[in-house]
Amino acid sequence: MRIVVAGGGISGLAAAFAIKTGAEEKGLPISLTLLERETRLGGKIWSIRDEGFLCEWGPNGFLDNKPLTLELCEELGVSDRLLSSRDEARKRFIYAKGRLHQLPESGPAFFTSNLLSLRGRLRIIGELWARKPPEGVDETLAAFARRRLGAEALDMLVGPMVSGIFAGDPERMSLKSCFPRIAELEAQYGGLIRAMIQIQKEKKKEGNGNKPQAGPAGPGGKLTSFSGGLEDIIDFLARALPGMVRTSAAVTGIEKVPTGETPYLLHLNDGAETIPADVVIWAIPAYVAADLLGSLDKECGETLGQIPYSSLSVVCFGYKESAMPMPLDGFGFLIPEKEKKKILGTLWDSSIFPGRAPEGFVSLRSMAGGAAHPEYGLLDSDKIIANTRAALKEIMGIEAAPDFVKVFPHEKAIPQYTVGHGARVARLETILKEQLPGFFLTGNAFHGIGINDCVASGRAAARRVLDFIGQAPR
């Protein structure tokens, strides 16, 4: 059974590793190949060390409150290489009304914070009596926030969170697709405050009441990476797939064979090579998959093409520690849209993880662009640098020029789970099952954009593949 995984990001690598280990356990004879069009593996995960600074081209870690990535590290035998963020990094800030406000880490502290007006805080208490969700409607994040928490909470809390995670626009994003757990909590408990109270009671009964939970300051769990950066997990996975990984191998065409031993033929590097496959896993961005899959099924290609992506530039600055006019005691800050700044926020990287800057220096990582203002992320590097410096001067008081600068532009950075996303994904799964048996999709364009989500997606695809080949005649 010839299996081809197209795409060497975390989803594709996790799928390939799970297929390899699962087939060995079940005694299934397979030939497994992973193809990556670039010269390097990792996709958006790329840790770049330069002049003593460690910069992440894309994501900078995963939360340890979900087990799958931790389990993957255990299977790879690299759990001892994990690096947890500093405890101080739980402090998160919002820039509003001319200053940084620390997000309170508990309910009582939240209601004494000046981030929201008294009226805004009282409106959140009113969440206990908020209207039920509209039936049969894929509600936007903005509509949900206004209905349950109020317009001020949307501006100051929900909006910055959505831009920080998705670089997205809450007016267009789907609650059920972006944060399915929140939709589940509302349906199960009748509201978010009721859910938090009940869950805490249940945790105390189980003896877990003192463990960090999601709250006003952000998601539960600790941000986790590796001493060499997040790319370490890509290297570990590649080593666990000896002889199965090919780089500089771009799939530029695919055809379904009506008769013959293998149902699919993949054309590589503009027809320079053709390889057959019984099973194909597409672990590539939706916009790339749309063009290729459209040749097999027009509706499938069109549906994939309806998944938009936000534009974003990541800006890494390094400064002498003495140039900082304020202590970098925390994770960093996000900025509400109404503040009209040209960056989405800044992470204090060297305060989150050790080893991100040389001794005596600090590292800051800012984001520009996003779905609401893609133009800021698509400017030339000099303008992005100037905009970022201006924002950091106003917000943090940094007058000095950075000693180190890197700008990483991403024209299509993060898939956007806009209204209707769940229906689109369901339709894709139906088409593949009915029209293209043995063809599977995985990646961050479908069921979650985080590292944990991508690992889960890759493993889910691997289970479907193993079930499929287990049922196939030998």
C-alpha positions as CSV (number, residue, x, y, z in Angstrom):
1,M,0.0,0.0,0.0
2,R,1.7,3.2,-1.2
3,I,0.9,6.2,0.9
4,V,2.0,9.8,0.0
5,V,1.8,12.7,2.4
6,A,2.1,16.1,0.6
7,G,3.3,18.8,2.9
8,G,6.1,18.8,5.5
9,G,4.6,21.1,8.1
10,I,3.7,19.9,11.6
11,S,0.4,18.4,10.4
12,G,1.9,16.4,7.6
13,L,4.8,15.2,9.8
14,A,2.5,14.2,12.7
15,A,0.3,12.3,10.2
16,A,3.2,10.5,8.7
17,F,4.7,9.5,12.0
18,A,1.3,8.2,13.3
19,I,0.8,6.2,10.1
20,K,4.3,4.7,10.4
21,T,3.9,3.7,14.0
22,G,0.3,2.6,13.6
23,A,1.1,0.4,10.6
24,E,4.0,-1.2,12.5
25,E,1.7,-2.0,15.4
26,K,-1.0,-3.4,13.2
27,G,1.4,-5.3,10.9
28,L,0.2,-3.4,7.8
29,P,2.7,-3.4,4.9
30,I,3.0,0.1,3.6
31,S,5.4,2.3,1.6
32,L,5.3,5.8,3.0
33,T,6.6,9.0,1.4
34,L,6.4,12.6,2.6
35,L,6.9,15.3,0.0
36,E,7.7,18.9,0.8
37,R,8.0,21.5,-1.9
38,E,10.4,23.7,-0.1
39,T,14.1,23.0,0.7
40,R,13.3,22.8,4.4
41,L,10.6,21.1,6.5
42,G,8.3,22.8,9.0
43,G,6.0,25.1,7.0
44,K,5.2,28.1,9.2
45,I,7.4,26.7,12.0
46,W,10.9,28.1,11.5
47,S,13.3,29.0,14.3
48,I,16.0,31.4,13.1
49,R,19.1,32.1,15.2
50,D,21.1,35.1,14.2
51,E,23.6,37.2,16.2
52,G,22.6,35.4,19.4
53,F,18.9,36.1,19.0
54,L,16.4,33.3,18.4
55,C,13.5,34.5,16.2
56,E,10.4,32.5,15.4
57,W,9.2,33.0,11.8
58,G,5.8,31.8,12.7
59,P,4.3,30.3,15.9
60,N,6.4,30.4,19.1
61,G,5.0,27.5,21.1
62,F,2.0,25.4,22.2
63,L,0.0,25.3,25.3
64,D,0.5,22.3,27.7
65,N,-3.2,22.1,28.7
66,K,-3.9,19.8,25.8
67,P,-2.2,16.4,25.8
68,L,-1.6,15.5,22.1
69,T,1.7,17.5,21.5
70,L,3.0,16.4,24.9
71,E,2.1,12.8,24.0
72,L,3.8,13.1,20.6
73,C,7.0,14.4,22.4
74,E,6.8,11.3,24.7
75,E,6.5,9.0,21.7
76,L,9.5,10.7,20.1
77,G,11.5,10.4,23.3
78,V,12.1,14.1,23.6
79,S,10.0,15.1,26.6
80,D,13.1,16.1,28.5
81,R,13.8,18.7,25.8
82,L,10.6,20.6,26.5
83,L,11.0,24.2,27.7
84,S,8.1,25.9,29.6
85,S,7.6,29.6,29.6
86,R,8.5,31.5,32.7
87,D,5.8,32.0,35.4
88,E,6.0,35.7,34.9
89,A,4.8,35.3,31.3
90,R,1.3,34.6,32.6
91,K,1.0,38.4,33.0
92,R,-0.7,39.8,29.8
93,F,-1.5,43.4,29.0
94,I,-3.9,45.4,26.8
95,Y,-2.8,48.8,25.6
96,A,-5.8,51.2,25.9
97,K,-6.5,54.8,27.0
98,G,-2.9,55.7,26.7
99,R,-1.4,53.0,28.9
100,L,-0.8,49.3,29.5
101,H,-3.4,47.6,31.6
102,Q,-2.6,44.2,33.1
103,L,-5.3,41.6,32.4
104,P,-6.4,40.4,35.8
105,E,-5.9,36.7,36.5
106,S,-9.0,36.1,38.6
107,G,-12.6,37.1,38.6
108,P,-12.5,39.4,41.6
109,A,-9.4,41.2,40.3
110,F,-11.1,41.6,36.9
111,F,-14.0,43.6,38.5
112,T,-11.5,46.0,40.2
113,S,-9.5,46.6,37.0
114,N,-9.8,49.9,35.2
115,L,-9.5,48.3,31.7
116,L,-13.3,48.4,31.4
117,S,-15.5,51.1,32.7
118,L,-17.8,50.4,35.6
119,R,-20.6,50.1,33.2
120,G,-18.6,47.6,31.1
121,R,-17.8,45.5,34.1
122,L,-21.4,45.5,35.3
123,R,-22.5,44.5,31.8
124,I,-20.3,41.4,32.0
125,I,-22.1,40.4,35.2
126,G,-25.2,40.7,33.1
127,E,-23.9,37.8,31.1
128,L,-25.8,35.7,33.6
129,W,-29.0,36.9,32.0
130,A,-27.9,37.2,28.4
131,R,-30.1,36.1,25.5
132,K,-29.8,32.6,24.2
133,P,-28.0,32.0,20.9
134,P,-30.1,32.4,17.8
135,E,-31.1,28.9,16.5
136,G,-29.7,27.7,13.2
137,V,-27.3,30.6,12.9
138,D,-23.5,30.4,12.6
139,E,-22.9,33.4,14.9
140,T,-19.9,35.6,14.6
141,L,-17.5,36.2,17.5
142,A,-18.5,39.8,17.5
143,A,-22.3,39.0,17.7
144,F,-21.6,36.5,20.5
145,A,-19.5,38.9,22.5
146,R,-22.1,41.7,22.2
147,R,-24.9,39.4,23.2
148,R,-23.3,37.9,26.2
149,L,-20.6,40.4,27.3
150,G,-21.4,43.8,25.8
151,A,-19.8,46.0,23.2
152,E,-17.0,47.3,25.5
153,A,-15.8,43.8,26.3
154,L,-15.8,43.1,22.6
155,D,-13.6,46.1,21.9
156,M,-11.2,45.7,24.8
157,L,-11.1,41.9,25.4
158,V,-12.5,39.7,22.6
159,G,-11.3,41.8,19.7
160,P,-7.6,41.9,20.8
161,M,-7.7,38.1,21.6
162,V,-9.0,37.3,18.1
163,S,-6.3,39.5,16.5
164,G,-3.7,37.9,18.7
165,I,-4.7,34.3,17.9
166,F,-6.0,34.5,14.3
167,A,-5.0,38.0,13.2
168,G,-8.7,37.9,12.4
169,D,-11.7,40.2,12.4
170,P,-14.3,39.2,15.0
171,E,-17.1,40.6,12.8
172,R,-16.5,37.9,10.3
173,M,-15.1,34.9,12.3
174,S,-17.4,32.0,13.3
175,L,-17.7,31.3,17.1
176,K,-18.4,27.6,16.6
177,S,-15.4,27.1,14.3
178,C,-12.9,29.4,16.1
179,F,-13.8,28.6,19.7
180,P,-16.1,25.5,19.7
181,R,-15.5,24.9,23.4
182,I,-17.1,28.3,24.2
183,A,-20.1,27.4,22.2
184,E,-20.3,24.1,24.0
185,L,-20.0,25.7,27.4
186,E,-22.9,28.1,26.6
187,A,-25.1,25.2,25.4
188,Q,-24.2,23.0,28.4
189,Y,-24.3,25.5,31.2
190,G,-26.4,28.3,29.9
191,G,-23.6,30.9,30.0
192,L,-19.9,31.5,30.6
193,I,-20.0,32.6,34.2
194,R,-22.2,29.7,35.2
195,A,-19.8,27.4,33.3
196,M,-16.7,28.8,35.1
197,I,-18.3,28.4,38.5
198,Q,-19.5,24.9,37.8
199,I,-16.2,23.7,36.3
200,Q,-14.3,25.1,39.2
201,K,-16.6,23.2,41.6
202,E,-16.0,20.0,39.6
203,K,-12.2,20.5,39.6
204,K,-12.2,21.0,43.4
205,K,-14.1,17.7,43.8
206,E,-11.4,16.0,41.6
207,G,-8.6,17.7,43.6
208,N,-7.5,19.9,40.7
209,G,-9.0,23.2,41.8
210,N,-5.6,25.0,42.1
211,K,-4.5,24.1,38.6
212,P,-4.3,27.1,36.2
213,Q,-7.6,27.5,34.2
214,A,-8.6,29.7,31.4
215,G,-9.7,33.1,32.7
216,P,-9.6,36.8,32.0
217,A,-5.9,36.8,31.4
218,G,-6.0,34.3,28.7
219,P,-6.1,30.6,28.0
220,G,-5.2,28.0,30.6
221,G,-1.9,26.1,30.4
222,K,1.7,27.3,29.9
223,L,3.3,28.2,26.6
224,T,5.8,25.5,25.8
225,S,8.6,25.2,23.3
226,F,12.2,23.9,23.1
227,S,15.6,25.4,23.9
228,G,16.4,25.5,20.2
229,G,13.0,27.0,19.3
230,L,9.8,25.3,18.1
231,E,11.6,24.0,15.0
232,D,13.2,21.4,17.2
233,I,10.0,19.3,17.1
234,I,10.2,19.4,13.3
235,D,13.7,18.0,13.4
236,F,12.7,15.3,15.9
237,L,9.8,14.2,13.6
238,A,12.0,14.1,10.5
239,R,14.6,11.9,12.3
240,A,11.8,9.5,13.2
241,L,10.9,9.1,9.5
242,P,14.3,7.9,8.1
243,G,14.3,7.6,4.3
244,M,10.7,8.6,4.0
245,V,11.0,12.4,3.6
246,R,11.8,14.3,0.4
247,T,12.3,18.1,0.2
248,S,12.3,20.2,-3.0
249,A,9.5,17.9,-4.2
250,A,6.6,20.0,-5.2
251,V,3.3,18.3,-6.2
252,T,2.3,20.3,-9.3
253,G,-0.5,18.0,-10.5
254,I,-2.6,15.1,-9.6
255,E,-4.8,12.8,-11.6
256,K,-7.2,10.0,-10.7
257,V,-6.6,6.8,-12.7
258,P,-9.9,5.2,-13.7
259,T,-8.4,1.7,-14.0
260,G,-5.2,0.1,-12.8
261,E,-3.5,-0.9,-9.6
262,T,-3.2,2.6,-8.0
263,P,-6.0,5.2,-8.1
264,Y,-3.8,8.3,-8.0
265,L,-0.8,9.7,-9.9
266,L,1.1,12.7,-8.5
267,H,3.2,14.8,-10.8
268,L,6.2,16.5,-9.2
269,N,8.1,19.6,-10.1
270,D,6.1,20.4,-13.3
271,G,6.0,16.9,-14.6
272,A,9.7,16.0,-14.1
273,E,8.6,12.9,-12.1
274,T,5.4,11.0,-11.5
275,I,4.7,8.7,-8.6
276,P,1.7,6.5,-7.9
277,A,-0.3,6.4,-4.7
278,D,-3.0,4.3,-3.2
279,V,-3.6,6.8,-0.4
280,V,-2.9,10.6,-0.4
281,I,-2.9,13.0,2.5
282,W,-3.0,16.6,1.5
283,A,-1.2,18.6,4.3
284,I,-0.8,21.8,2.4
285,P,-2.5,25.2,2.6
286,A,-6.1,25.4,1.5
287,Y,-5.3,27.9,-1.3
288,V,-2.6,25.5,-2.8
289,A,-4.8,22.5,-2.3
290,A,-7.7,24.3,-4.1
291,D,-5.8,24.6,-7.4
292,L,-4.6,21.0,-7.3
293,L,-7.8,19.3,-6.1
294,G,-9.9,21.4,-8.5
295,S,-8.6,19.2,-11.3
296,L,-10.1,16.1,-9.6
297,D,-13.3,17.6,-8.3
298,K,-14.4,21.1,-9.2
299,E,-16.6,21.6,-6.1
300,C,-13.9,20.4,-3.8
301,G,-11.4,23.0,-5.3
302,E,-14.0,25.8,-5.1
303,T,-14.8,25.0,-1.5
304,L,-11.2,25.0,-0.5
305,G,-10.7,28.3,-2.3
306,Q,-13.4,29.8,-0.1
307,I,-11.2,29.6,3.0
308,P,-9.5,33.0,3.3
309,Y,-6.1,33.8,4.8
310,S,-5.0,36.9,6.7
311,S,-1.8,38.8,5.8
312,L,0.7,39.4,8.6
313,S,4.3,40.5,9.1
314,V,6.3,39.4,12.1
315,V,8.8,42.0,13.3
316,C,11.6,40.9,15.6
317,F,13.6,43.7,17.4
318,G,16.6,43.2,19.7
319,Y,17.7,45.9,22.2
320,K,20.2,46.4,24.8
321,E,18.5,45.7,28.1
322,S,19.6,49.2,29.3
323,A,17.5,50.8,26.5
324,M,14.3,49.5,28.0
325,P,12.4,52.3,29.9
326,M,10.1,49.8,31.6
327,P,10.5,46.3,33.0
328,L,9.5,43.5,30.6
329,D,7.7,41.6,33.3
330,G,5.1,39.6,31.4
331,F,4.0,38.0,28.1
332,G,3.5,41.2,26.2
333,F,0.5,43.3,25.0
334,L,-2.3,43.4,22.5
335,I,-4.0,46.5,21.1
336,P,-7.7,47.0,20.5
337,E,-8.7,48.0,17.0
338,K,-10.2,51.3,18.2
339,E,-6.7,52.5,19.3
340,K,-5.8,52.8,15.6
341,K,-2.2,51.6,15.9
342,K,-0.3,50.0,13.0
343,I,0.7,46.9,14.9
344,L,-1.6,44.2,16.6
345,G,0.6,43.8,19.6
346,T,4.1,42.8,20.9
347,L,5.4,39.8,22.7
348,W,8.3,40.2,25.1
349,D,10.0,37.1,23.8
350,S,13.1,37.1,26.0
351,S,10.8,37.4,29.1
352,I,8.7,34.4,27.9
353,F,11.5,31.9,27.3
354,P,15.2,32.0,28.3
355,G,17.8,32.0,25.6
356,R,15.9,34.2,23.1
357,A,18.4,37.0,23.3
358,P,22.1,37.3,24.2
359,E,23.2,38.3,27.7
360,G,22.4,41.9,28.3
361,F,19.8,42.1,25.5
362,V,16.1,41.7,25.2
363,S,14.0,40.4,22.3
364,L,10.6,41.9,21.2
365,R,8.3,40.3,18.6
366,S,5.6,42.5,17.1
367,M,2.8,41.6,14.6
368,A,1.6,44.0,11.9
369,G,-1.4,43.5,9.5
370,G,-4.2,41.0,10.1
371,A,-7.6,40.7,8.5
372,A,-8.8,44.1,9.7
373,H,-5.8,46.0,8.2
374,P,-3.9,43.7,5.8
375,E,-2.2,46.8,4.3
376,Y,0.0,47.3,7.4
377,G,1.4,43.8,7.0
378,L,2.1,44.2,3.3
379,L,4.2,47.3,3.3
380,D,7.9,47.2,2.5
381,S,10.1,46.3,5.4
382,D,11.4,49.9,6.0
383,K,7.8,51.2,6.5
384,I,6.9,48.2,8.7
385,I,10.0,48.8,10.8
386,A,9.2,52.5,11.1
387,N,5.6,51.9,12.1
388,T,6.6,49.3,14.7
389,R,9.2,51.7,16.2
390,A,6.7,54.5,16.4
391,A,4.2,52.2,18.2
392,L,6.8,50.9,20.7
393,K,7.9,54.4,21.4
394,E,4.4,55.5,22.2
395,I,3.3,52.4,24.1
396,M,6.6,51.4,25.9
397,G,8.6,54.6,25.7
398,I,11.4,53.0,23.7
399,E,13.5,55.8,22.1
400,A,16.5,53.8,21.0
401,A,16.9,52.2,17.6
402,P,16.9,48.4,17.8
403,D,20.3,46.7,17.7
404,F,18.8,43.8,15.8
405,V,16.0,43.7,13.3
406,K,14.3,40.9,11.3
407,V,11.0,41.2,9.4
408,F,9.2,38.1,8.2
409,P,6.3,38.9,5.8
410,H,3.5,36.4,5.4
411,E,1.2,37.2,2.5
412,K,-1.1,34.4,3.5
413,A,-0.4,33.8,7.2
414,I,-3.3,32.3,9.0
415,P,-6.5,30.7,7.7
416,Q,-9.7,32.5,8.7
417,Y,-12.6,30.5,10.0
418,T,-15.3,32.9,8.8
419,V,-19.0,32.3,9.0
420,G,-20.0,29.1,7.2
421,H,-16.6,27.5,7.8
422,G,-18.0,24.5,9.6
423,A,-20.4,23.8,6.7
424,R,-17.6,24.1,4.2
425,V,-15.4,21.6,6.0
426,A,-18.3,19.2,6.4
427,R,-19.0,19.4,2.6
428,L,-15.3,18.8,1.8
429,E,-15.3,15.7,4.0
430,T,-18.4,14.4,2.2
431,I,-16.9,15.0,-1.2
432,L,-13.7,13.2,-0.4
433,K,-15.5,10.2,1.1
434,E,-17.9,9.9,-1.8
435,Q,-15.9,11.0,-4.8
436,L,-12.2,10.6,-3.9
437,P,-11.8,7.5,-1.6
438,G,-8.3,7.2,-0.2
439,F,-7.8,11.0,-0.3
440,F,-7.6,12.9,3.0
441,L,-7.1,16.5,4.2
442,T,-5.2,17.7,7.2
443,G,-3.7,21.0,8.4
444,N,-4.6,24.2,10.1
445,A,-7.3,25.3,7.6
446,F,-10.0,23.1,9.0
447,H,-10.3,22.3,12.8
448,G,-7.9,24.6,14.6
449,I,-4.8,26.7,13.9
450,G,-2.6,26.0,16.9
451,I,0.2,23.5,17.2
452,N,-2.0,21.2,19.3
453,D,-4.8,21.5,16.8
454,C,-2.4,20.6,13.9
455,V,-1.0,17.6,15.8
456,A,-4.6,16.5,16.5
457,S,-5.5,17.0,12.8
458,G,-2.5,15.0,11.6
459,R,-3.3,12.1,14.0
460,A,-7.0,12.1,13.0
461,A,-6.0,11.9,9.4
462,A,-3.6,9.0,10.2
463,R,-6.4,7.1,12.0
464,R,-8.6,7.5,8.9
465,V,-5.8,6.2,6.7
466,L,-5.1,3.2,8.9
467,D,-8.8,2.3,8.9
468,F,-9.0,2.7,5.2
469,I,-6.0,0.5,4.4
470,G,-7.0,-2.0,7.1
471,Q,-10.3,-2.5,5.2
472,A,-8.7,-2.6,1.8
473,P,-8.1,-6.1,0.2
474,R,-4.5,-7.2,0.3
